[in-house]
């Protein structure tokens, strides 16, 4: 379970990148906002979870 938690932030960042890829095909502002939220959650969770686990 700890291995999955270590990479949870990276998964959120990759989902944000996927939203940006979809934005290239279907330009809507909601996709940009979703990508921003996913990127921020991913970066913060990566830092906080890895700090807590180590």
C-alpha positions as a Markdown table, in Angstrom:
| # | Residue | x | y | z |
|---|---|---|---|---|
| 1 | Unk | 0.0 | 0.0 | 0.0 |
| 2 | Unk | 2.9 | 2.4 | 0.7 |
| 3 | Unk | 4.2 | 1.9 | -2.8 |
| 4 | Unk | 0.9 | 3.0 | -4.2 |
| 5 | Unk | 0.8 | 6.0 | -1.9 |
| 6 | Unk | 4.3 | 7.0 | -2.9 |
| 7 | Unk | 3.2 | 7.4 | -6.6 |
| 8 | Unk | -0.3 | 8.8 | -6.0 |
| 9 | Unk | 1.0 | 12.4 | -6.6 |
| 10 | Unk | 2.6 | 11.3 | -9.9 |
| 11 | Unk | -0.6 | 9.7 | -11.0 |
| 12 | Unk | -2.5 | 13.0 | -10.5 |
| 13 | Unk | 0.2 | 14.9 | -12.4 |
| 14 | Unk | -0.1 | 12.5 | -15.3 |
| 15 | Unk | -3.9 | 12.9 | -15.3 |
| 16 | Unk | -3.3 | 16.7 | -15.5 |
| 17 | Unk | -1.0 | 16.2 | -18.5 |
| 18 | Unk | -3.7 | 14.0 | -20.1 |
| 19 | Unk | -6.2 | 16.8 | -19.7 |
| 20 | Unk | -3.8 | 19.2 | -21.4 |
| 21 | Unk | -3.4 | 16.7 | -24.3 |
| 22 | Unk | -7.2 | 16.6 | -24.7 |
| 23 | Unk | -7.3 | 20.4 | -24.6 |
| 24 | Unk | -5.2 | 20.4 | -27.8 |
| 25 | Unk | -8.0 | 18.5 | -29.6 |
| 26 | Unk | -11.0 | 20.0 | -27.9 |
| 27 | Unk | -10.2 | 23.5 | -26.6 |
| 28 | Unk | -12.4 | 24.3 | -23.6 |
| 29 | Unk | -11.5 | 26.3 | -20.5 |
| 30 | Unk | -12.9 | 23.7 | -18.2 |
| 31 | Unk | -10.1 | 21.3 | -19.3 |
| 32 | Unk | -7.5 | 23.9 | -18.5 |
| 33 | Unk | -9.0 | 24.4 | -15.0 |
| 34 | Unk | -9.2 | 20.7 | -14.4 |
| 35 | Unk | -5.6 | 20.2 | -15.5 |
| 36 | Unk | -4.4 | 23.0 | -13.2 |
| 37 | Unk | -6.3 | 21.5 | -10.2 |
| 38 | Unk | -4.9 | 18.0 | -10.9 |
| 39 | Unk | -1.4 | 19.3 | -11.3 |
| 40 | Unk | -1.5 | 21.2 | -8.0 |
| 41 | Unk | -3.1 | 18.3 | -6.1 |
| 42 | Unk | -0.5 | 16.0 | -7.6 |
| 43 | Unk | 2.5 | 18.1 | -6.7 |
| 44 | Unk | 1.3 | 18.9 | -3.2 |
| 45 | Unk | 0.3 | 15.3 | -2.4 |
| 46 | Unk | 3.6 | 14.0 | -3.8 |
| 47 | Unk | 5.5 | 16.3 | -1.5 |
| 48 | Unk | 3.4 | 15.8 | 1.6 |
| 49 | Unk | 2.9 | 12.0 | 1.3 |
| 50 | Unk | 6.6 | 11.3 | 0.7 |
| 51 | Unk | 7.6 | 13.6 | 3.6 |
| 52 | Unk | 5.2 | 11.7 | 5.8 |
| 53 | Unk | 6.3 | 8.2 | 4.7 |
| 54 | Unk | 10.0 | 8.8 | 4.9 |
